[in-house]
Amino acid sequence: MGDRLEGKVALITGAASGIGAACALRFAQEGARVAGMDLAKPTGDSAWNAAVALAGGGVFETGDVRDEDRVAEIVAAVREQYGRIDVLVNSAGVAGGGMIHDLDAAEWDRVVDINLKGTFLVSKHVVRGMVEQQAGAIVNIASVEGIEGFMGGSSYNASKGGVVILTKNMAIDYARAGVRTNVICPGFIETPMFRSVMVDGPAKAFAEKIRDAHQLGRFGRPEEIASAALFLASDEASFVTGVTLPVDGGYTAGHRFTP
C-alpha cells in the first residue's frame, strides 16, 4: 500500500471484473476513492469489493456505456458524492469479430459501440469537469490488436485501433487544460472475456500458439495492467500524455522462430 493516488477520485468503467476491477483495487491500495460502472454488479469475490473494503466505501453504478443519458447520470452521481473526478479508466469492453464477409452489421455495431463509442461517451462527460478543475488523467484500455492485425479480428481490432487514435487526439485537445490522456494496449490477459474467447470460444484451438507469441511465454494478469494504469494515472507520469503503451509480455516486439 502507498499514497500515489492519495485524495484522488477515480472512475473506472468495466469495474465489476477483469482489468477494471484490478484497477480499482490497485488504485484503492494507493489511496484513491473509487467509483465503478458496469452492466452487471460485481460478485462477492471480485477485486472491486476488495477495493471498496480497502477504501472504506465506494460508488458503484450499473449502466451501459452506449447510453449517453445513463453515462451522464453516473458521472453526475460520482461528482455529487465526491466533488470531482481526477482519474478515468475506460476499461469497459467486449470481444467480437469475424471475417467481414460473414459479419452481421448488428454485431459490428455492438462491438464498435461498446469499445469505441463507449470510451468516447464516458470521456466526453468526465473531461468537462477535468477541464474546469484544470487537472485530470484519463487511461484508456485498448489492445495489442488495436496496433496490429489479427486474423478475423475485424470489428474488435477496428474498435481498439479507434481507441488508440482517439487517445492521441484527446491528448492534443486537452493537454493545455491540464488533462493527460494515455492508452494501454494489453496483450492477452486472463480475464472472464479472455476465457470466453480462449478457453471456451473460437480461439481455443490455437490458444497455445497465441500464448507462445508472448515473448515471456505466458498470458498476462489483470493486476499487471492495473500497475501500468496506476503509473499513468499518478503524478509520476506528469510529463506523459498521448502515449500508446503495450503491456503485452513482448507480443508486439516481433516474432520468435525456433526449430
C-alpha positions, 0 to 999 in steps of 0.5 A: 500500500502507498499514497500515489493516488492519495485524495484522488477520485477515480472512475473506472468503467468495466469495474465489476471484473477483469482489468477494471476491477484490478484497477480499482483495487490497485488504485484503492491500495494507493489511496484513491476513492473509487467509483465503478460502472458496469452492466452487471454488479460485481460478485462477492469475490471480485477485486472491486469489493476488495477495493471498496473494503480497502477504501472504506466505501465506494460508488458503484453504478450499473449502466451501459456505456452506449447510453449517453443519458445513463453515462451522464447520470453516473458521472453526475452521481460520482461528482455529487458524492465526491466533488470531482473526478481526477482519474478515468479508466475506460476499461469497459469492453467486449470481444467480437469479430469475424471475417467481414464477409460473414459479419452481421452489421448488428454485431459490428455495431455492438462491438464498435459501440461498446469499445469505441463509442463507449470510451468516447461517451464516458470521456466526453462527460468526465473531461468537462469537469477535468477541464474546469478543475484544470487537472485530470488523467484519463487511461484508456484500455485498448489492445495489442490488436488495436496496433496490429492485425489479427486474423478475423479480428475485424470489428474488435481490432477496428474498435481498439485501433479507434481507441488508440487514435482517439487517445492521441487526439484527446491528448492534443485537445486537452493537454493545455487544460491540464488533462493527460490522456494515455492508452494501454494496449494489453496483450492477452490477459486472463480475464472472464472475456479472455476465457470466453474467447480462449478457453471456451470460444473460437480461439481455443484451438490455437490458444497455445500458439497465441500464448507462445507469441508472448515473448515471456511465454505466458498470458498476462494478469489483470493486476499487471495492467492495473500497475501500468494504469496506476503509473499513468494515472499518478503524478509520476507520469506528469510529463506523459500524455498521448502515449500508446503503451503495450503491456503485452509480455513482448507480443508486439516486439516481433516474432520468435522462430525456433526449430 
